[in-house]
Amino acid sequence: MIDALPDMKGQSRRHVLRAASLLSAGAALPFYNEFAMAQDAAERPRGMRGAMPPDAVRIGSNENPLGPCADACEAIMKIAKYGGRYSPFNEQGDFIKAVSDVEGVKPEFIAAYAGSSDPLHRSVLAFTSPTKGFVMSDPGYESGAGSAKFVGVKVTRVPLQKGTYAHDVKAMVAADPNAGVYYICNPNNPTGTITKREDIEWLLANKNKDSIVLLDEAYIHFSDEMPGSDLVAKEKDVVVLRTFSKAFGMAGIRAGMAMGRPDLLAKLRPYGAGMLPITGLVAGTASYKSKGLVAERKAINAKVRGDVLEFLEKKNIKYIPSVSNKFMMETGKPGGELTRALAAEKVFIGRTWPVWPTMVRVSIGTQAEMDKFKIALSKVMA
Ligand code: PLP
C-alpha cells in the first residue's frame, strides 16, 4: 500500500505510516465525520442525541432545508434501477461535462468526489508533511486541521482580520512561510464573511512555490463573490473545492468536486477508492443544468437571512454580517448555554469556536424555522 502513496519527499516515517494506515482502512475514513456535527450532537441534551424530534428546527449544520431540486430528485429516481452497475451510462463523464460547461474549466481540471470533505482531507495529506504545515484562519472550518493533526502536521491558526473578518493572507504567509497548504474558506465558515479576490491573488503570488492555496468554496453560491474557477483555468497553484451539500441541498446525497491543474489533482487520487455513488453524480449533473436554480436559492437564503439579522438588530444582539447560509451571534455568556437552552425548545443551533467562546453559529433554515428560532430565542433570553 505504501507504494501507492504519491511523492513522499520530506515526509517522516510516522507520517507515511499514518497515511498508509488510512489507505488500508479504506480512503480517509477516520476523518470523514463533520466535526461540527459531532460537537453539535454532543451539546444536545442526553435524551436528544441520535434521532431528532420530528418537529425539531435543525439549524446547526449549514444544511439546506429545501433539499435537492426537482430535476435532481427525478434523476435519482431514474438511475436507481440501474444501481447494480458501477457506471451504467458514464455518470461521472456527464457530471464533469456539466461542471466544465458552467465553470469554464477544462474537463481534465475537474475531479468528482462524494462531497468536498474527501478532497479536502486528501489535499492535506498530499500537500503537507512534517516539514510543510497547514495554515488556516481562526475561527475557520476545522476539518483540514483534523487531518493535519492526525498525520502529525503542524497547524497554524491565524486570526481573521478585525472589522472585515476576511482571512489575513499576509499574516498567514508570515506565520508559516514554508507551509504546504494555505486554506482559505470563502465565504468563511463559521463567519459567512468574504476574503476579497485581490487577497487571494496576493496569496498565490507570494506563497512559497511548493505550496498550494486550498480554496474551499462550499458556500460561494450564496454570495456575490467571484468564484475561483478562472484561477484554475489559469493553471495557478490552487485547488478549488465545491460541494453540493449547501446551495444544492444534497448533503445526504453526497456530491462534490475538486478543480485544479491535472498534476495537482493527480496527487489527490491515490488517497482513496475511485467509484462514486451514481445517485449523487446524476443529481449533481441535474442541479448544475437546472436553469435559475442558484439564483433562486441565493435569493431565498438572502431574504430569510435579512429578516433574522434585522430581528437580532432590533433585539440589540450583536452578530457578524454574513453573506452565507449561517451567521455568528453573541450570547454574552458561554455559547453552549444558549445552545442547550434552545435545544430544550427543540431549536438546534450550531456551536462555538474556542477563539470566540461566547458566540454561536446559527444556520439559515426556512422562514418558518427561523420564526420558531426567533420565538425560542426571545423566550430563553428573557
Ligand atoms: N467545507 C466547508 C467549509 C464546510 O462547511 C463543509 C461542511 O459543512 C464541507 C467543506 C464539507 O461538506 P461535504 O463533505 O458535505 O461536501
Residues whose N, C-alpha, C, O or C-beta is under 5 A from the ligand:
A	BS01	PLP	S61 G115 S116 S117 Y141 C185 N189 D216 A218 T243 S245 A255 G256
